[in-house]
Amino acid sequence: MASLSYERAREELVAVVQRLEAGSVPLEDSLALWERGEALAQRCQTWLDDARARLAAVAQDESAD
């Protein structure tokens, strides 16, 4: 999971959501998909948080110059 790019994690998350919303997945598979979706959502959030921190650091460095 840690090696997934933001784009790949988001694409997979969208696919998971579409499968769950279709409603044709057995309950046990739905639970596994939900867990995968939660992990993917967390991965995406981590990517976004890291990007915000990097941008803030660059902005702070530029304002210090």
The 8 nearest C-alpha neighbors of each residue, nearest first, counted from 0:
[[1, 2, 3, 42, 39, 38, 8, 4],
 [2, 0, 3, 42, 4, 8, 39, 45],
 [1, 3, 0, 4, 5, 8, 42, 7],
 [4, 2, 0, 1, 8, 7, 5, 6],
 [3, 5, 7, 6, 8, 2, 46, 1],
 [6, 4, 8, 7, 43, 9, 46, 3],
 [5, 7, 9, 4, 8, 10, 3, 43],
 [8, 6, 10, 4, 9, 5, 3, 11],
 [7, 9, 5, 11, 10, 6, 39, 3],
 [8, 10, 12, 6, 11, 7, 5, 13],
 [11, 9, 7, 13, 12, 8, 6, 14],
 [10, 12, 14, 8, 13, 9, 15, 7],
 [11, 13, 9, 15, 14, 10, 36, 39],
 [12, 14, 16, 10, 11, 15, 9, 17],
 [15, 13, 11, 17, 12, 16, 18, 10],
 [16, 14, 12, 18, 17, 13, 11, 36],
 [17, 15, 19, 13, 18, 14, 20, 12],
 [16, 18, 14, 20, 15, 19, 21, 13],
 [19, 17, 21, 15, 16, 20, 14, 22],
 [18, 20, 16, 21, 17, 22, 15, 29],
 [19, 21, 17, 22, 18, 16, 23, 15],
 [22, 20, 18, 19, 23, 17, 24, 16],
 [23, 21, 20, 19, 24, 18, 25, 29],
 [22, 24, 21, 25, 18, 19, 20, 29],
 [23, 25, 22, 29, 28, 26, 19, 18],
 [26, 24, 28, 27, 29, 23, 22, 30],
 [25, 27, 29, 28, 30, 24, 31, 23],
 [28, 26, 30, 29, 25, 31, 24, 32],
 [27, 29, 31, 25, 30, 26, 32, 24],
 [30, 28, 26, 32, 27, 31, 24, 33],
 [29, 31, 33, 27, 28, 32, 34, 26],
 [32, 30, 28, 34, 33, 29, 35, 27],
 [33, 31, 35, 29, 30, 34, 36, 28],
 [32, 34, 36, 30, 35, 31, 29, 37],
 [35, 33, 37, 31, 36, 32, 30, 38],
 [36, 34, 32, 38, 33, 37, 39, 31],
 [37, 35, 33, 39, 34, 38, 12, 32],
 [36, 38, 40, 34, 35, 39, 33, 41],
 [39, 37, 41, 35, 36, 40, 42, 34],
 [38, 40, 42, 36, 41, 37, 8, 12],
 [39, 41, 37, 43, 42, 38, 36, 44],
 [40, 42, 44, 38, 39, 43, 45, 37],
 [43, 41, 39, 45, 40, 44, 38, 46],
 [44, 42, 46, 40, 45, 41, 5, 39],
 [45, 43, 41, 47, 46, 42, 48, 40],
 [44, 46, 48, 42, 43, 47, 49, 41],
 [47, 45, 43, 49, 44, 48, 50, 5],
 [46, 48, 50, 44, 49, 45, 51, 43],
 [47, 49, 45, 51, 50, 46, 44, 52],
 [50, 48, 52, 46, 47, 51, 45, 53],
 [49, 51, 47, 53, 52, 48, 46, 54],
 [52, 50, 54, 48, 49, 53, 55, 47],
 [51, 53, 55, 49, 50, 54, 56, 48],
 [52, 54, 56, 50, 55, 51, 49, 57],
 [55, 53, 51, 57, 56, 52, 58, 50],
 [54, 56, 58, 52, 53, 57, 59, 51],
 [57, 55, 59, 53, 54, 58, 60, 52],
 [56, 58, 60, 54, 59, 55, 61, 53],
 [59, 57, 55, 61, 56, 60, 54, 62],
 [58, 60, 56, 62, 57, 61, 55, 63],
 [61, 59, 57, 63, 58, 62, 56, 64],
 [62, 60, 58, 64, 63, 59, 57, 56],
 [61, 63, 59, 64, 60, 58, 57, 56],
 [62, 64, 60, 61, 59, 58, 57, 56],
 [63, 61, 62, 60, 59, 58, 57, 56]]
